[in-house]
Amino acid sequence: MEELDDQSPETIEYKAITGTFGEVRYFLTTLDHSDAAENIRFAGELQGKWGFSERVQRKLDEKRAETELFAYLAKNGIRFFNSLVIVLLPNSDEQTEFWDFSQVMSKGKPLEKWVNLKLYKGVSRIVIDGQHRLLSLKKYWNIHIGKQHLSPQEEAENCACNEPFDIPVVYLVFGNLGRVGYSEETVSIRDEAIKATRNIFTVINNTAKRIDRQTQLLLDDTKLSALIPRKLLEEDVLEDKIVKWSSKSTNLTQLDPYLTTIDLISKCAVEIVIDYKKTALKKILNSPLERENAMKIYYESHPKIPHIGTRSIFKWFFYELQPFQDWLNQLEHLGISVPAQPEEIKLQGSQKERSQKEQLKKLRESNILYTVLGQRVVFFAISRFLLRIKVEYRIPEILDAIAKSIAKMHEKGFFNRNAPHWKNVIVQPNEKLTMITTGSGSDKCIELLRMIFLNTSDGVRELIKSTREDVDSEANWTIDTIATWRKEFFVELPEVKSIEDDTRYEEDHFAKATEVNDENISSVDTTNFRGGDDEDDEEIFDEIEDEMEDESEIDE
């Protein structure tokens, strides 16, 4: 399809479906891939009135469009982009008529909504929604016709641009502005078109609602952080009755019968494979084969914990730890039956239900492990413990040893929500004992538990100092107190023979991930757990979770 310039035909026509939305008329049609790639333009390409570009089009993230979105297009599997939204803008102030349409007829009768859309010379077609999609489509087309070439990495990932696509588009016009036969000499058609375009761009981009976190986890097939929690539910590794997934909220209320949330499961999955950022967490898994390979390595197994695997860790955590067993036993004792989601439990009618409601509230308030934040603290601490002990100890027996330590802590009231060591660190000392989800208190608690499990004194002074400086100046953590906890609750490592780390093949073959040396417990650097990679880790969590300030657990 030729651009509408002096060498092109007087008009080009499209068969389209038309409709009106207030003062906006729209035309739904398709373009050949060549037409879309070569002739649909970005606002920044316009000459003259650069205010249009500055005020209408966001700065394009070219890297994302030409890597993530392009990879999605260039790999086998089901692919689809929704319609590009395009406005018509005359190239000059003198151009006052540049589009028209006529009814499509069949056997002498008009076909309802079907029209012939005519575009005239001197008009630019500007994308106002779908800029990144268009950029990736342009790269795909250029490679398809040999104008560009795949990079070595794209070739290694089996990208191919063999088949062009039919591109769905929606053309927008504003009333009869620019329509043949409707021009007004007193009105600057171009200025009015720009003004209307600015308005519609703002509406499209500001009123579109971001998909909620829970729904994203249920629908996203391209991220490991979504695939793992969904697989745990699909395989009944974690039962529907313990994982809240049907609500938009990422937290638990006092009256929720569920033990945890799918959002927390996702965050824990990210934590346990955090050493594999580029090859797992950031990787877009577009093809079924990519997803299958990733799940085998990071879900069914684990490069650093192959004798246990990620799936087994989650099952053990929520079913074998004593506090969670007590939760399920208490629900059974109270006679609370959890309905299949998305149906919600209602405890408001009879006296028995009101009693159940009150007991459930007390149970939720009794222990930090019955909150999302508390579960995060304990799971993260266990994960970091597992990934720092020598490889020969990363066997199923180590989970039994950890469970014994957790059981002792639970029995001694260590996890009680009103325990003084949580005060103002992760629990507010108010009537509701509200969990504190902002600040660095939870990170300090993760490090505290890891030290207890390892029975190490390295970094204890620094931890106490930073907790009092960054979180609460009156935190009652002392060297003697932590020494007592370490002595009482440390994880007793099983007796094993020294073995070779048999994960090297998986790491080199699939992940080529950052290696973490297996050091002696006493030599672990507790002041910089992530080995100088904190900034990159934070980026990962920014991608997969909302800001903590938006996830307040006030209701807990």
N, C-alpha and C positions, 0 to 999 in steps of 0.2 A: 504494500500500500504506500503510495507516494505521499509526501508531505504536501499540504495544501499551499503551494507557492505558485509562482508564475508559470512553472513548467507543468503543474498538475492540472487535471481536469477541473472544470468549473465547479463541480460538486462531487462529493462521494456520498454514497447512501448505505444505510444499514437497515435491516429489518429489526424492529425493536418492539418491546411492550412498553406502553407509556401509562403514566398515571400522574396525579397531582397530590402534593402534600402541602396544604396551605398555598402559599404563593410560589412554591417551587414545583416545577414540572420535571419529571425524571423519565429517562429512557433506559431500559434494561436491554443489553445486547452483548454480543461477544466480538472480540477482535482476534484476527490472526496474531500469532505470537510475534511475527515480524512487524506488524503494524503497531502493536503495543510497545515493543522494544525500541523501535526506531522513531516513533512519532509522538508518543505520550511524553510530555516534558515535565520537568520540575520547575517550581517557581523561581529558583535561583538562576535558571537559564535565561530568564526574560531580560530583555534590554530596556533601558529607559527607567521605568518606575520601580526602582529597587525597594521602595517602601513596601510594595506588595510581598516581595520575598521575605523581607525582614519581619513583617507582621503576620504573615500567613503560614509560612512553612517553618517547622522546627528544624534544627540542625540535624542532618541525617547521620545516623550511626552506620557509616559505610562498612566498618569492620564486621559488625553484626550481620548486616544484610548480605555481605559477600562471603561470609563463613557459615554461620548457623543456618540462615534462611536458604542460602544457596545449597548447602549440604542436604537440607530437607528436600529440595527439588531434585537434586542430582543423584539421589539414592533410590534404589528400588523400593517398592511398597506403595501403599495408598497415600496419595498426595493431593492436596487441594488448597487453593487460596480463595478466600471470598472476594467479592467484587471490588475492583478499584473504583473510587469515586472521583469523577473528572468534571471539571467545569470548562466552559468555553470562554475564551478571552480574546477579543480582537487585538490584532497586532498594532493598530494605530487608532488615534482618535477619529480619523476620517472613516474608519470602517464601522458602519452602523447596522448592517444587516449581514448575518453570517450563519443563520440556521433556519430550518423550517421543517415541517413534517406534513405528511398526507396520509389519509386512511388507506389501509390495505383492503382491497376488494376481492371477494371470492364469489364467482357466479353472479356478479352484479350486486352483491350485498357486502356491506362493510363487515370486517372481522373485528369484533369488539376488542379494544385495547391494542390491536396490532397496527403498526404504522411504518411508513418509510421515513426514516430520519435523514435529512439532508444537511450536510455541512459544507460551507462555501469557502472560497479562497480567503486568505488573510486572517484565519482564526487559529489560535493555539489551543491545544488540549492539555490542560494542566491538572495533574493529580493532586488532590487535597486530602485524600485518605488512602493509605496503602503505599506510601512513598518507599518504605523499606522493601515491601513485596515487589514493587516495580523495579527497584535497583537489582534485586536478586534475579528477577526475570530477564533483565537486560544482560546481566553477566551470563546467564544460561544460554541466551540466544547468541551472544557473541562467540561463545565456545562452540555452540552447535554449528555455526557457519564458518568456523575456523579463524575468526578475527582475534580471539583470545585462546589460551590453552589452559588446561588443568594444571595445577601445581603438583609437584611430586607427592605431597601429602594427600591431596584430593585423589590422585590416582591410586595411592596406597589404600585409601578408604573406599575404593571401588565406585567413585563418582563417575557419572556418564551423562552426557547431554544429547542423547540420540533422538529423542522424539520431542517435537514442539508441542505446545499446548494451545487450546482455545482459551482466551483470557476473558473472564467475565468482567464487565464494566457497567457502571451506572453513570450516564451523562446527566448533569444537572443544568437547568436553565432557570432563570428567575422571571416568572411571569412571561410577558412577551418581549422582554428586553433582548434586542438583537435579532428578533424574528423578522423574516422578510415581510415587508408590507406594514410593519408596526413601528417603524423608527420615528423619533421625534427630534426635530432639528435643534430644539432648545436644550436637549439633554445630552450630556456626554456619556455615550453608551459605555465606553471603556471605564470611566470613573465609577459609574453605577455598578458595572459588573464586578469591579474590584471590591467595592464596598460590600456588595452582597456576598462575594466569595469570602471575605474576611469574616463576616458574620456566621456563615454556614460552617466554616472551618472551626471557629471557636466552639460552636454548638456540638459538632461531631466529636471534637477532641476533649472537651471539658465535661460533657454529660455522659460519655461512655463510662460505665461502671466496671471497675476492675473485678475480675472473678475472685470470689472469696477463697481463702487458703484451703479450706476443707474440700471444696468442690474441685479445686485444682489438683489436689492429691488423688482424687477419685478418677479424674479424667486424663491426666497427663501420662502418656506412654513413652515419653522421650527422656525422662530424668530418673536416675536411680533413686533419688530421694522420694519419688512418688511410687515407683515400681515396687520397692521393698515393702512399705507398709501395706500396699494393696495386696501383694502376694501373700503376706502373713494372714490377711483376712480371707482371701480366696481359698487358701489351703486349710483354713481352720486351725492354723498354728496358734493364732489368737482368736478366740471366739467373739462373735458379734456382741455378745452380752457384756463383754468387758471393755470394748473399744468404742468410744463415741465417735461416729463418723457422719451422722446424718444432719448435724446442725452446722450452721455457719460459724458458730463460736468455736474458738480454738481452746477454750478452757472448760473447766468443770464447775458446776454450781454446787451449792451445799446439798441440793436434793437430787442430783444426778446419781443414778444407781451404777453408772459405769466406773470402771477403775481408772481408765486413762483415755487419751484421745489419739486420733490418727495423726494429728499434727505433732504430738510429742513423739510418736513412733518414728515419724519422718526425721525429726531432729536427732533422735538417738541413732538412726541409721546413718545420718551424715557424720555424726561424731565417730562412729566405729570404723568408718572408711575415710576419715579425714586426711590420712596420709596419701590418698590417691585422688588428689583434686583434679588434675588435668585429665587423667585417664578414666576417671569414674564419675566424680561429682559434677564436673563442668562439661562432660562429654554429652552431646546430644545423640541419643540412641534412636535414630530414625528407622532403621530396618529391623525386621524380626530377628535376623541373625545376630545383630549387634546386641539386642536386648537379651537374647538367649545366652550369649557368651558372657555378658556382664553379670547376669543373675547367677550363672554357674560359679563364677569366680568370687563375687562379692556377697551373694546371698546364701546359696547352698553351701559354699565353702567360705574361705577368707584367706587372702594371701599370707597373712601373718598368724592366723589362728586356724590352720587347715584341719586340725583334728577335732575342732568344735564347730566352726562355721557360724555365720551371722544368724541364720534362721534358728539354730539351736540356742543361741544366747538369748534371743528374745523370748522363746518359749520357756526357758529356764527362769529368766528374770521375773516374768509375770505369773508363773505357776508354781515355782519351787521356793521362792523366798517367803519366809514365814509371815511377814506383814501382809502380803497379798493373799496368802492362803487364809489368813484370819479375816480379811475383807470378804472373801467369797463365802466363808463359813458364817459370818455374821449376817450376810444377806439371806442365806438359807434359813438361819435361825429366826430371822425377823419375818420370814414368809414373803419376802419381796421377790416377785417374778419379773424378770426383765423382758419386755416384749421385743420381738424382732424389729429392728429399725427399718424404715424411718418412723414407725409408730412410737409415740412417747408414753412413758409411764405417768400415771396420774394418781397422786396420793392426797386427795382432797375430800373424799366423800365420807366414808364411815369413820367411826371412832378408831377402828383398827388401822385404817389407812392414815389417820392423823397421827397415831402413835408410831407407825412405821416412818412417817415423815420426820418426826422429832428424833427418833433413834438414828435415822440415816444422817441427819444433820450433825448429831453428836459424834458419830463415827467419822465423818469427813473432817471434823474439827480436831480430832484427837491426835492425828499423826501427820507429819509432813509428807510421808510417803503416800498419803491419800490425796495429795495435790499434784498438779502437773509440775510445778517447780521442784518439789521435793523429789519426784521421780527422776527429773532431769539431773539433779545434783547427784543422786546415787548411781544412776546408769552411767553418767559421764565419768564418775570416779572409778567405777568398775572397769569401764572400757580403757581408761588410761593406765590403770593398774595392769590389766591383761597385756597391753601392748608394750609394757616396760619391763616385765619380768623376763627372765631367760626363756628362750624358745622351748626348752625341754619341759617347762612347767605349763605350757599352754595346751593342756589336755583336759578331757572331761572332768577328771578328779579335782582340778583347780576350782571348778564351779561349786563342787560340794564343799570345799574349804571356805570359799567366799560366803556361801549360804550359811555355814555355821557361824561365821563372824557376824553376819547381818542378824541372825537369830539371837545371838547374845546381845547385840545392841538393842534390838527390839524388846527383848525381855527386861533389860535394865532401863528402859525408858529413854534411850538415847535419841530416838526419833520423835518423841512426844512433841507436839506442837508448842506446848508451853515450857519446854526445857529451856533453862536460862542461857545456854550457849547459842540458841538461835535468835534470842532477843535482839531486835534492831539490826540483825544481820540479814535474815530472810523472813523474819516474823515480826510484825508490829505488835507491841504490848498493849493492844486494845481488847475490848470485849470479844470481838470476833476473831482475834488472832489472825488478822489479815496477812496474807503472804506478800512479801515485798519483791516485786518483779523487776524493779528498776535498779540501776547501780550495779556494783561489782560484788555484792554480797554472796550471790550464788556461786560465782567463780571461786571465791575464797573458801566456801564450804566444800566445793569439789576437790580443791587442793588439800584441805584438811582431811577429808576421808581417804584420799589417796595415800597421804602420809601414814594414816592409821593402818590401812591395809598393808602397806609395805613395811611398817614398823621402822621408819627412818626418821632421824632427827635432822637430816639435812634440810635447811630452809625453814625450820620451825620459827626461829627468831624473826626472819624476814616476813614470814606469813603473819605473825602476830602484829608486827609493826605496821605492815601495809593495811591490815584489817582495821586497826585503830585509826590510821590516818585517812583511809579512803572510805570506810563504811561507818564505823561507830567507835568513838573515842573511849567508850566504856565497855567495849566487848570484853567478856570475862575469859577469853582464851589466854592461858598462861602456859609456860614451858612445862610446869609440873602437871597441870591438868591434861595437856596433850600427851605427855609421857604416860600418864595413867591410862588414857584411852588406848594408846598404842599397845601397851602391855596387855590390856584386857581384851582388845578387839582385833588384834592383827590377824592376818590370814596366814595360817600355818601351811606352808608349801608342802605338797606331797613328795614322798621319796621317789625319785626317778633316776634313771641312768642318763648321762649326757647323750644327747642325740643331735644329729645334723639338722640344720634348718632346711627342710624339704620344700620350702615355698619359693626357692630361687627361680625355678623354671616358670612358675605362674607369673611372678613379678616381671621377669625379663620377656616372657612370651607375649603377655597381654598388657600389663600395666606399665612396665618400665618405671615403676614408681620411685619416689624418694625413699631411700633406704634409711631405716632407723636402727642403729646398732643396738644389739642386745647386751646391755651393760650389767654389771653387778648392781644389786639394789642399792648398795651403799654409795655408788658413784653417780646416781641419777641426779641431774641438775634440776632441782625443784623450783628454782627461781625463774626458769625460762623453759617451761615444759614443751613448748612447740618449737624449740630450737631456732628461734629467730624468724619464724614464719607466721607470727601472729596476724600481721596485716592481711596476708593472703587468706588465712583462715576466716578472718572477719568478713572478707568479701564473699566467701562461700555462704556463710550464715545470712548475710544480707540478701543473697539470691534466693534462699529457700524459706525465709521466715519474715514475718512482719516485724516492725520495730517493737521491742519489748514494752515500750510505753503504751502500745495499743493492745497489749495482751494482759491487762490487769486482772488479777485473780481475786478481786474484791469479794465476789460472791462465794469464794471458798471460805 
